[in-house]
Amino acid sequence: MTHEAGWAHAPGALRGPSWLREPGDVNDLVPHLWSQTAHKVDGELHVGGLAVPDLVANVNTPAYVLDEADFRARARAFRDAFAAYDVFYAGKAFLCTAVARWIQEEGLCLDVCSAGELTVALRAGVDPARIGYHGNNKTLSELRRAVAAGIGRIVVDSFDEIERLESITGDGATARVMIRVTAGVEAHTHEYIATAHEDQKFGLSITNGQAFEAVRRVLAAPGIELLGLHSHIGSQIFDSAGFEVAARRVLALQARVSDELGVTLPEMDLGGGFGIAYTTQDDPADPAQLATEMSKIVEHECRALGIPEPRLSIEPGRAIVGPAMCTVYTVGTVKPVQLDGGAVRTYVSVDGGMSDNIRTALYDADYSCTLASRASDAPPVLARVVGKHCEAGDIVVKDEFLPGDVRPGDLLAVPGTGAYCRSMASNYNHALRPPVVAVRDGVARVVVRRETEDDLLATDMGDL
Ligand SMILES: Cc1ncc(COP(=O)(O)O)c(C=O)c1O
């Protein structure tokens, strides 16, 4: 859905990007950017049956608000649409023990990519056989732990890793692995590029023969069971075109393995990266549509290659948790800044910033926001929401229309912050990382508490 900015601008007024919604709607939510239970009552944002101003009166701001019903519904939508697949929730998007349990309860598997994420998954009681373990540089001790825990699949990413696995398997210890291959496809947002893109750290190249060599090597290792090939092509992908090219290349390798090595690989993983709406310009496909298209592609290719269809798996992270969370901030200062040409941009500083959402600074990501604590009839101004860190690039929302009377003490809520915000949060400027508060049916539960200054000092050993 694209909203063109069709309103008249006063001479010299600052124009936002063309996809910004019309400022006349400034108090309303754009529903597809928000979790399913989010709505406004007299200007106050409600999520999970709770008024956000009441909620943050207890937990303070900034705070991530996680709509449990929405998270579970999105997880179920993937599980149901991809019923013939294994759906691994990519924990790197956001993971805590509560979320790991919800994932298990909804019948999904879980992907981890570090020892820390594995610890959280195991602490939550996730069945190790339903865990996948990613990473381009797993240490020997991490691999030993994964094998000892009986992890369902380790996604091998290098010859060094194969060597490490060989050193700890055998003598009764076995590892079930997939090999991460580089299919020469990179997909981001609405674009995919099916050339080159071998120049990155993940995977073993199909083109230069490393992937085939890794297959041969793993098949020869006595304690390692090869489940299949794995490909992940990027993030914020809105259609199946990139998956189609990747699947074709991975299945061609699979056919070669069958022809030359006489081995039928039983599984294949097409990775994650399914897009979500951060702004009105984004129009994600729904899981059912993706499932139909991806299944057709694989079925068609396997028939053409004369190989049996492998059991498929996917790894959505952002598409499950992204829209389920919003971040609530308190406005601290409001500063109109006159730009060259006379237009004015209103800088609204909030009590968080790049320490709780690095994506704007890191990826030039777009977000939107809304006034969450009251309605306003004030004419809109084009605002930039910035954090409180010592960095000019500390921007949370680059452009959004807010009521012109936005002022200190107002609450602002930013939707779509479930993925890669809390999980990438930092202590920059010794910020205390915010809590995650799960809300459902009028009940709030802190599932990750706010850090304290004692937490910060706990690792500071003093001048000993
Ligand atoms: C191997 C792999 N699988 C899954 C994902 C999840 O991607 P997303 O959260 O965009 O679905 C990622 C993200 O980087 C990844 O690297």
The ligand as a Tripos MOL2 file, in Angstrom:
@<TRIPOS>MOLECULE
LIG
   16    16     1     0     0
SMALL
NO_CHARGES

@<TRIPOS>ATOM
      1 C1         20.5230  -17.9220    8.5530 C.3       1 LIG1
      2 C2         19.4190  -17.0000    8.9220 C.ar      1 LIG1
      3 N1         18.1830  -17.5130    9.0660 N.ar      1 LIG1
      4 C3         17.1470  -16.7140    9.4170 C.ar      1 LIG1
      5 C4         17.3260  -15.3580    9.6260 C.ar      1 LIG1
      6 C5         16.1340  -14.5490   10.0370 C.3       1 LIG1
      7 O1         15.8570  -13.5070    9.1730 O.3       1 LIG1
      8 P1         14.5300  -12.6630    9.3780 P.3       1 LIG1
      9 O2         14.4890  -12.2500   10.7980 O.co2     1 LIG1
     10 O3         14.7010  -11.4910    8.4630 O.co2     1 LIG1
     11 O4         13.3940  -13.5530    9.0150 O.co2     1 LIG1
     12 C6         18.5890  -14.7970    9.4640 C.ar      1 LIG1
     13 C7         18.7920  -13.3590    9.6710 C.2       1 LIG1
     14 O5         19.8240  -12.7880    9.5600 O.2       1 LIG1
     15 C8         19.6630  -15.6420    9.1170 C.ar      1 LIG1
     16 O6         20.9010  -15.1620    8.9710 O.3       1 LIG1
@<TRIPOS>BOND
     1     1     2 1
     2     2     3 ar
     3     2    15 ar
     4     3     4 ar
     5     4     5 ar
     6     5     6 1
     7     5    12 ar
     8     6     7 1
     9     7     8 1
    10     8     9 2
    11     8    10 1
    12     8    11 1
    13    12    13 1
    14    12    15 ar
    15    13    14 2
    16    15    16 1
@<TRIPOS>SUBSTRUCTURE
     1 LIG1         1 GROUP 0 **** ****
